[in-house]
């Protein structure tokens, strides 16, 4: 199952609500297309279910046509309601014994062999009735990611002790130093029956409200009813994973990135000898460790280190690489100014 919601505001203006980052040209093929091919050739894998907002259906359909992958279903949500309702809708569309591998559409995984080896372990645990998530072994403190505390070693996996929201800088350093915390990847593996059972135990009204929005029939496009707008907006972490006693986490080191900031994009992209990632009509003089992207006109920069400069026909963004998480707050200011105009 591929989750394709959200606006990716931390990569504004390359990522916008009308064209979020999974459909943008950032690192090789669009991330959505990379995700469609993530399980190519894995034995027993069925055609994917894609959950997306109705207003992104044309982007999804274009990407599907370019990829050559034909989904089992595309679930169209009238509005985004976070990950739990989307996952539960997908679980209601398949046989209970089938294993759902839930993949965000806007993540990067460079070590495909390592990921598939971890996935094989996850499927085994899922078939035994566990709710599995992948925890990425951190290589640095990061305030832009959530964390998972690991518990007892189960042989290939650990009990899931608890989730931690995105920490401040000091807490992030402590979490990485203690060796007991992993980054929350947002990837999940469980059978449809198990996730529905646990969601019914811990969030029964959510299951029923989602069930009432799933129409009958077996068409390729499943349009959730307008009542989906009244469904609670909640993550699968909060709705189920933080409450279940059946959660396990598999530590992975597979070249994962959520590409959640321009710093992450810079670190994940091929750079020149000065550490710069450059796209478009750009002229540089003594510039290093920077992300420079021009869409429609020349950008000229001199004597700078560690900056992000992004130009599109509508907007120009300038921010230090180390402060690129501030872009999300900046977008709120931009939106407020646009509304006032």
Steps between C-alpha positions, in 0.01 A plus 500: 500500500636842400405811696500806275359790698640819648656807344868466591514863610857473630615484136300804389498642233612181319223317685154655526149388586419468130820307423649345815856374518429139402410621149779758463833445323731494801726192495482291185149379413223653715485339844147371434624302200797368699257378767278328242805293400632441853376139517555405136594136469426409863324164501136506601450876472161603363415819314508799735223705652561875471327742736495862389297817512240530228660820373826311443341225288631644174856509640465142624359380168780669304764344724336158475499526120870599499594217737319218324368373836127434514358533854239268642305801625543875524321632807394862447442700819283814470733658761816384671442343841854387590627143487266299722177547299681434172660180630174375647319565172759288319472223760126488439556442127711183526472155654582494869793262461681715247808687620498876448837666447430869559745729320502881499528614139750778568790312661836396357658155558837448330580146627225297337655164589527594866144628503366179348690287751342699783162471331524120495548504879212743539262280303584203723419703813183639339371153416550409868263784595738787570476862386843571356675827430851576379726713719790665322834485683587871546836638389447845654259689725206628295222725628289450188428131563304301755671225700414148618632354824585131466423237762580131541695328224275246327757366256497713184267755656436676830191570698375849427533687830368843404495776242663839556382813322753718319742612774694818561871510422621401848254212532582376149867474596409301813271264306768419246769462767308247711489243218142402584321728253443475126353742250133439421489403132122504457521155335267232639437130436200307634213286382176675420324299769754593770490874436119497493486299823739733682336812361160367611641445850668839535306728262164328436313812388773572244462156342124534473514851356752390236298186422192713433696699237623204294257432214419157364615372164838404360591789272860611446420836662344489847357842577436534872171671574466864603449384860877440509533872571353429845746218577754579770836613361754283685822314430528124526763563769252677727194292410657156541876459522549699822232292674543148370693228683565323170740755354855409399775703333770375264820711499617582146788681333389512137587848379161632610398864489161665527642784286328718756712814465741665262781381725382141450462561127855638483638201691312252279596650162823465298716806571790666315853531635398801712209316660240685295186353343416720203209492257412741220667821383739571788831691527708459817815662637654349813176334610504172693271246673189658352181404319429728202201442272395728215181436307449800269792746527866529588614490862843652577652452848842590637697436820246291691499169684206283606207679338182395324389714208198382302338697218168423331286725281284580803744518792861522617620330819826580683583324828812358673529125450519441876176695551306340215242355740377861532353481150179343636440801728595735219236346275235586761607864480491488121151347505377762745638779283337348191166476680526862608565604141 
